[in-house]
Amino acid sequence: MAELNSVIDLREAASQSSTVDITLHINGATHALRIEPRVSLLDALREYLGLTGTKKGCNQGACGACTVLVNGERTLSCLGLAVQYEGAEVTTVEGLGTDGTLHPLQAAFIEQDGFQCGYCTPGQICSAVGMIREFQDGMPSAVTKDVSDSVWELSDEEIKERMSGNLCRCGAYVGICDAIREVVDSGVSHSGVTQ
């Protein structure tokens, strides 16, 4: 109840100050908001829309807990203003599954124990979805051996480098890498569709 009251208080405070009307496309739904222009995408998701899967960790772009997908690409939602994302398609961890079915990465994180406390897990999963897309689209990383090759192996070193922007204080990295490997090896694309 206290969380609901804080959301209401934020909305009332926003209506009394300089606000803008924006429309955000989140998880396939359209949301009209009246917010202050300085509200981050992270705060718009959590405080205005009640989508609390995206976590506020460092609020400085260093931990990755707030990672969401914007037009399919990984984005740290604490670093951008909500008004910047008008017209973009934003996907949070709540929007990855379909019709009550977990996204393959969500299921793999459970199967491979890719979490302990679970605080970083939503950001880890969104980042992994984006990372798989980057890999499948042929984007090299800092550890890609030969960027002129058209086909690369998604080695453990590649996974670790590509996921290095997402921190896990519990140290569940082995399970996280195993979950990503399970999904990639099964032939599932970043969108969750088997190729």
PEWOGI-V543107 format. One record per residue. N is the residue number from 1. RES is the residue in three letters. SS is DSSP state (~ for helix, > for strand, _ for the rest). PHI is phi as a letter, one per 20 degrees, with the letter a starting at -180 (999 if undefined). NEAR is the number of other ideal C-beta (glycine too) atoms within 8 Angstrom. Layout:
n = (N/N)
res = (RES/RES)
ss = (SS/SS)
phi = (PHI/PHI)
near = (NEAR/NEAR)
This chain:
n = (1/2/3/4/5/6/7/8/9/10/11/12/13/14/15/16/17/18/19/20/21/22/23/24/25/26/27/28/29/30/31/32/33/34/35/36/37/38/39/40/41/42/43/44/45/46/47/48/49/50/51/52/53/54/55/56/57/58/59/60/61/62/63/64/65/66/67/68/69/70/71/72/73/74/75/76/77/78/79/80/81/82/83/84/85/86/87/88/89/90/91/92/93/94/95/96/97/98/99/100/101/102/103/104/105/106/107/108/109/110/111/112/113/114/115/116/117/118/119/120/121/122/123/124/125/126/127/128/129/130/131/132/133/134/135/136/137/138/139/140/141/142/143/144/145/146/147/148/149/150/151/152/153/154/155/156/157/158/159/160/161/162/163/164/165/166/167/168/169/170/171/172/173/174/175/176/177/178/179/180/181/182/183/184/185/186/187/188/189/190/191/192/193/194/195)
res = (MET/ALA/GLU/LEU/ASN/SER/VAL/ILE/ASP/LEU/ARG/GLU/ALA/ALA/SER/GLN/SER/SER/THR/VAL/ASP/ILE/THR/LEU/HIS/ILE/ASN/GLY/ALA/THR/HIS/ALA/LEU/ARG/ILE/GLU/PRO/ARG/VAL/SER/LEU/LEU/ASP/ALA/LEU/ARG/GLU/TYR/LEU/GLY/LEU/THR/GLY/THR/LYS/LYS/GLY/CYS/ASN/GLN/GLY/ALA/CYS/GLY/ALA/CYS/THR/VAL/LEU/VAL/ASN/GLY/GLU/ARG/THR/LEU/SER/CYS/LEU/GLY/LEU/ALA/VAL/GLN/TYR/GLU/GLY/ALA/GLU/VAL/THR/THR/VAL/GLU/GLY/LEU/GLY/THR/ASP/GLY/THR/LEU/HIS/PRO/LEU/GLN/ALA/ALA/PHE/ILE/GLU/GLN/ASP/GLY/PHE/GLN/CYS/GLY/TYR/CYS/THR/PRO/GLY/GLN/ILE/CYS/SER/ALA/VAL/GLY/MET/ILE/ARG/GLU/PHE/GLN/ASP/GLY/MET/PRO/SER/ALA/VAL/THR/LYS/ASP/VAL/SER/ASP/SER/VAL/TRP/GLU/LEU/SER/ASP/GLU/GLU/ILE/LYS/GLU/ARG/MET/SER/GLY/ASN/LEU/CYS/ARG/CYS/GLY/ALA/TYR/VAL/GLY/ILE/CYS/ASP/ALA/ILE/ARG/GLU/VAL/VAL/ASP/SER/GLY/VAL/SER/HIS/SER/GLY/VAL/THR/GLN)
ss = (_/~/~/~/~/~/~/~/~/~/~/~/~/~/~/_/_/_/_/>/>/>/>/>/>/>/_/_/>/>/>/>/>/>/>/_/_/_/_/>/~/~/~/~/~/~/~/~/_/_/_/_/_/_/_/_/_/_/_/_/_/_/_/_/_/_/>/>/>/>/_/_/>/>/>/>/_/_/_/_/>/~/~/~/~/_/_/_/>/>/>/_/~/~/~/_/_/>/_/_/>/_/_/~/~/~/~/~/~/~/~/_/_/_/_/_/_/_/_/_/~/~/~/~/~/~/~/~/~/~/~/~/~/~/~/~/_/_/_/_/_/_/_/_/_/_/_/_/_/_/_/_/_/_/_/~/~/~/~/~/~/~/_/_/_/_/_/_/_/_/_/_/~/~/~/~/~/~/~/~/~/~/~/~/~/_/_/>/_/_/_/_/_/>/_)
phi = (999/f/f/f/f/f/f/f/g/f/f/f/f/f/f/e/d/f/c/c/e/c/c/d/d/c/l/n/d/e/c/e/c/d/c/f/f/e/f/f/g/g/f/f/f/f/e/e/d/m/e/e/f/f/d/e/d/e/m/c/m/d/d/n/f/e/f/c/d/d/l/n/d/f/b/e/f/f/e/d/e/g/f/f/d/f/n/e/e/d/c/d/g/f/e/f/f/c/l/m/d/f/f/g/f/f/f/f/f/f/f/e/l/e/a/c/f/n/f/e/g/g/f/f/f/f/f/f/f/f/f/f/f/g/f/f/e/n/e/f/d/f/d/f/f/c/f/e/f/e/c/c/e/e/f/f/f/f/f/f/f/f/d/f/e/d/e/c/f/e/n/e/f/f/f/f/f/f/f/f/g/g/f/f/f/e/n/e/f/g/e/n/e/f/e)
near = (4/5/6/7/8/9/11/8/8/10/10/8/8/12/8/5/7/5/10/9/7/10/10/13/11/13/9/6/6/6/9/7/12/9/13/9/9/5/13/12/15/12/11/14/15/12/10/13/11/6/11/6/8/18/11/10/13/8/7/6/6/6/11/14/15/15/17/15/12/11/6/9/8/12/11/11/13/14/7/11/9/15/10/7/11/9/5/8/8/14/12/15/13/7/9/14/9/6/4/4/6/8/12/10/15/12/9/14/15/9/8/11/8/13/14/8/7/6/8/18/11/13/17/17/14/17/14/14/13/14/13/14/12/10/13/8/6/6/6/6/8/4/7/9/5/5/5/3/7/3/3/9/4/8/6/7/7/14/13/10/10/10/14/6/8/13/9/12/7/8/6/11/8/6/12/16/12/11/15/15/11/11/13/10/6/8/5/10/10/9/4/10/6/6/5)
